[in-house]
Amino acid sequence: MTKVKTTLLAFTAALPLLTMSMSSQAAMSPYMEGALIDVCKAAISNSVHKLNKTTKEFRLQKKTVALKLMCNGEDVISFAEHYGADKTAATLQKSLGNVSITDVAALSKVNVSF
């Protein structure tokens, strides 16, 4: 009987925490949702001007959009490419910047003596 009471008590204590975390994840203001939908629509329009205008209108940085925005379960760059919007996809890709990886071990020679 104590095992049932312990389980019931643990569940009762965890229930408010679960409801708070679920509601915070699902809550998004209608303004922000509309802004993100407009950015997704601008991304598939293949018009760089429209994409720039939309991101500036909502004061969003293209790098942040490229890194964090998901449209229909895909990242925004893949989403634009999926709909044939190569110009906007390339613009968003450029906003990420160039990343280069240099293998330091291959560049420097190590001399080992026995």
N, C-alpha and C positions, 0 to 999 in steps of 0.2 A: 504494500500500500504506500510506503514512503517513496518508492521509486516512481510511482504514478504522480504523487504530489510534487516531487522534485522536477519531473519532466513538465508538468503543468505550470509550475512556478517559473521555470526557465523559459518556456514558450510565452508566458504572459509578460515577462520582463523584456523579451526580445521583440515582441510585436510592435511596440511604439517606435523602436529604432528602425525596423524594417519599413514601416509605413512612411517615416520621415525620409529615408533614403530613396524610396521609390518615387515619392512625390517630387523630390528635388531633381531627380534625373529626368522626369517626364515634363517638368514645367519649363516652358519657353514662352516668352512674351509673343503675342501675335505680331508685333512690329518686327522683332528679330526673325521670326519665322518667315514673314513676308519678304524681308530683306534677303535672306539666304535663298529663298525660292527665286527671287529676281536675279540674283547672281548666277544661279544655276541656268536659268533661261538665257541670260546674256552669254554664258559660256558656250551653249550649244548654238547660238546664233551665228557663230563664226565671224562676228564683227568685233574687232579689237576696240574700235571706238565705243561701241555699246558696252563692252565689258569695262573699259576704263571709266566711262560715265557712271555706270551702276556702282562700281566699287567706291568711286569718289562721292557719289550721292549719299551712300550709307556710311561713309568714313571708314572703309575697310581697306587694309593693306593687302595688296595682291599676294605677297608672300604668305601672309596668314591664311588667306583664302586657299591658296594652293596646298598648304600643309595640312589644314584642319577641316576644310569643308567636304562633306560627303553628300553626293546627289544620287538618290535612288540606290544607295548601298555601295556606290563606287566613289573613289576620290574624284575631285572635280576635273583633273587633267584626263584621267581615263574616261570619264563621263563625256567630256567634250570630244575626245578622239573616237569614242563609240558612235557618236552622232555625226562624225565627219567634219567636225569643227577644228581643223588643223591649225588655223591662225590663232585662235584663242588658246588652244592647248599649248602652242609654242610660246605664246606670251606668258602664260602662267608658269611654264617650265623655266623660262628665262628669269622670272622673278625669284626663283629659288637660288639663283647664283650658280657659279661654277664650283664644283668640288673636285679636287684632285688628290689622289692618294700616291704618296711617294714611299717606296720601299727603301728605307734607310739602310737596311742590311745589304741590299743589293748594290748600293752606291758606294759604301765604304768597305774597303778590304781589311780583313782581319789577318794579322800575321801571328802565327802560333809557332813557337819553337819548342822542340823536344829535347 
